[in-house]
Amino acid sequence: MSDPDRTADAERLEDAEPQIPAIDPEEFEALRVRAEGAERKLREIQGTFIAAKAELDATRARLERDLERKVEIKFASLVADLLESADDLDRAIEHGRTVRAAAPVIEGVALARDRFLAALGKAGLQRIEPVGLPFDPNVAEAAGTVPVSDPAAHDTVVQLERVGYRLGGRVIRPARVLVGQLVS
């Protein structure tokens, strides 16, 4: 094609008004109704998606809490079992103190027990020693009563039979105590 032909074609295109196709009003109304229906369906699906996502997030959070709780309970059970070994070490130390020749061994056992309890302390273990405090059945179990003449010592822990322990704010082993009972 030569330059004059191209120029003539370009002029014809510029002069020509764009042809707008005729729109059938019924077809337009049908398309509008269809578009509105699609938008409604989209909003419905979005709402369902948002609700499902919220439910999934809540379920995930609940499962994580349940898992953390199960791990905490298992750990507390393990620590409670280990505390029996600490009690055995305490009894060995107490008995060994009566034998003069066993003093160096008893020192070693006491060191081992202290390191053992310190390691458990780093994991969050706390001792419960309620001597001198009012008896609280949430942290101690009464092994018996001791007669007291002071009214201030009534229903107060006067002697510790076995140390109690708390882990993460939860009592894993209550202290075993003797409680003062006022006598007249």
C-alpha positions as CSV (number, residue, x, y, z in Angstrom):
1,M,0.0,0.0,0.0
2,S,1.3,3.4,-0.9
3,D,1.5,6.4,1.3
4,P,-1.4,8.3,-0.3
5,D,-3.6,5.2,0.2
6,R,-2.7,5.0,3.8
7,T,-3.4,8.6,4.3
8,A,-6.9,8.3,2.7
9,D,-7.7,5.3,4.8
10,A,-6.7,7.2,8.0
11,E,-8.8,10.2,7.0
12,R,-11.9,8.0,6.4
13,L,-11.4,6.4,9.8
14,E,-11.2,9.8,11.5
15,D,-14.3,11.1,9.7
16,A,-16.4,8.0,10.4
17,E,-18.3,8.2,13.7
18,P,-18.1,5.2,15.8
19,Q,-21.1,2.9,15.4
20,I,-22.8,2.2,18.7
21,P,-24.7,-1.1,18.5
22,A,-28.4,-0.8,19.3
23,I,-29.2,-2.1,22.8
24,D,-32.3,-4.1,23.3
25,P,-33.9,-2.9,26.6
26,E,-35.1,-6.4,27.5
27,E,-31.7,-7.9,27.0
28,F,-30.1,-5.1,29.0
29,E,-32.6,-5.6,31.9
30,A,-31.9,-9.4,31.8
31,L,-28.1,-8.7,32.0
32,R,-28.6,-6.2,34.9
33,V,-30.7,-8.7,36.9
34,R,-28.1,-11.4,36.2
35,A,-25.3,-9.1,37.4
36,E,-27.2,-8.2,40.6
37,G,-27.7,-11.9,41.2
38,A,-24.0,-12.6,40.7
39,E,-23.1,-9.8,43.1
40,R,-25.6,-11.1,45.7
41,K,-24.1,-14.6,45.4
42,L,-20.6,-13.2,45.7
43,R,-21.5,-11.4,48.9
44,E,-23.1,-14.6,50.2
45,I,-20.0,-16.6,49.4
46,Q,-17.7,-14.0,51.0
47,G,-19.9,-14.0,54.2
48,T,-19.7,-17.8,54.3
49,F,-15.9,-17.7,53.8
50,I,-15.4,-15.1,56.5
51,A,-17.5,-17.1,58.9
52,A,-15.7,-20.4,58.0
53,K,-12.3,-18.6,58.5
54,A,-13.3,-17.3,61.9
55,E,-14.5,-20.8,62.9
56,L,-11.3,-22.3,61.7
57,D,-9.2,-19.7,63.6
58,A,-11.3,-20.4,66.8
59,T,-10.9,-24.2,66.3
60,R,-7.1,-23.8,65.8
61,A,-6.8,-21.6,69.0
62,R,-8.9,-24.1,71.0
63,L,-6.7,-27.1,69.8
64,E,-3.6,-25.2,70.7
65,R,-4.9,-24.4,74.2
66,D,-6.0,-28.1,74.6
67,L,-2.5,-29.3,73.5
68,E,-0.7,-26.9,75.8
69,R,-3.0,-28.0,78.7
70,K,-2.3,-31.7,77.9
71,V,1.5,-31.0,77.8
72,E,1.2,-29.1,81.1
73,I,-0.7,-31.9,82.8
74,K,1.8,-34.5,81.6
75,F,4.7,-32.4,82.7
76,A,3.1,-31.9,86.1
77,S,2.5,-35.6,86.4
78,L,6.2,-36.3,85.6
79,V,7.4,-33.7,88.1
80,A,5.1,-35.1,90.8
81,D,6.6,-38.6,90.2
82,L,10.1,-37.1,90.4
83,L,9.2,-35.4,93.7
84,E,8.9,-38.9,95.2
85,S,12.6,-39.3,94.4
86,A,13.4,-36.0,96.1
87,D,11.5,-37.3,99.2
88,D,13.6,-40.5,99.1
89,L,16.7,-38.3,99.0
90,D,15.4,-36.3,102.0
91,R,14.7,-39.5,104.0
92,A,18.2,-40.8,103.1
93,I,19.8,-37.5,104.3
94,E,17.8,-37.6,107.5
95,H,18.7,-41.1,108.3
96,G,22.3,-40.6,107.2
97,R,22.7,-37.8,109.7
98,T,22.5,-40.3,112.5
99,V,25.5,-42.2,111.2
100,R,28.7,-40.1,111.8
101,A,30.8,-42.0,109.3
102,A,28.3,-41.3,106.5
103,A,28.7,-37.5,106.7
104,P,30.7,-37.1,103.4
105,V,28.1,-39.3,101.5
106,I,25.2,-37.4,103.0
107,E,26.8,-34.1,101.9
108,G,27.0,-35.5,98.3
109,V,23.4,-36.7,98.5
110,A,22.2,-33.3,99.8
111,L,24.1,-31.5,97.0
112,A,22.5,-33.8,94.4
113,R,19.1,-33.2,95.9
114,D,19.6,-29.5,95.9
115,R,20.7,-29.5,92.2
116,F,17.7,-31.7,91.3
117,L,15.3,-29.3,93.0
118,A,17.0,-26.3,91.5
119,A,16.6,-27.7,88.0
120,L,12.9,-28.3,88.7
121,G,12.7,-24.8,90.1
122,K,14.0,-23.4,86.8
123,A,11.1,-25.3,85.1
124,G,8.6,-23.4,87.3
125,L,8.4,-25.6,90.4
126,Q,7.6,-23.7,93.7
127,R,7.7,-25.1,97.2
128,I,4.6,-24.8,99.4
129,E,5.6,-24.4,103.1
130,P,2.5,-22.9,104.9
131,V,3.8,-23.1,108.5
132,G,2.4,-20.2,110.5
133,L,-0.3,-19.5,107.9
134,P,-4.0,-20.3,108.3
135,F,-4.8,-23.8,107.1
136,D,-5.9,-23.7,103.4
137,P,-7.2,-27.0,102.0
138,N,-6.4,-25.8,98.5
139,V,-2.7,-26.0,99.1
140,A,-2.3,-28.4,102.1
141,E,-3.8,-31.6,103.4
142,A,-4.2,-32.0,107.2
143,A,-2.4,-35.1,108.5
144,G,-3.7,-34.3,112.0
145,T,-4.1,-31.7,114.7
146,V,-1.9,-30.5,117.5
147,P,-3.3,-29.0,120.6
148,V,-2.5,-25.3,121.0
149,S,-3.2,-22.9,123.9
150,D,-2.9,-19.7,121.9
151,P,-6.1,-18.6,120.2
152,A,-4.1,-17.1,117.3
153,A,-2.7,-20.6,116.5
154,H,-6.1,-22.1,116.1
155,D,-6.6,-23.5,112.6
156,T,-3.1,-22.5,111.7
157,V,-0.4,-24.8,110.3
158,V,2.0,-25.5,113.1
159,Q,4.1,-28.2,111.6
160,L,5.1,-29.4,108.1
161,E,5.1,-33.1,107.6
162,R,5.8,-33.0,103.8
163,V,6.6,-30.1,101.5
164,G,4.0,-29.3,98.9
165,Y,4.7,-28.1,95.4
166,R,3.1,-25.8,92.9
167,L,3.8,-25.8,89.1
168,G,2.6,-23.0,86.9
169,G,0.2,-21.7,89.6
170,R,-1.4,-25.2,90.0
171,V,-0.8,-27.3,93.1
172,I,0.7,-30.6,91.9
173,R,1.2,-31.9,95.4
174,P,-0.4,-30.4,98.5
175,A,1.7,-29.9,101.6
176,R,1.0,-32.4,104.4
177,V,0.6,-30.5,107.6
178,L,-0.4,-30.6,111.3
179,V,-3.0,-28.0,112.2
180,G,-3.3,-26.2,115.5
181,Q,-6.5,-27.0,117.5
182,L,-7.3,-24.7,120.4
183,V,-7.7,-26.5,123.8
184,S,-9.4,-24.8,126.7
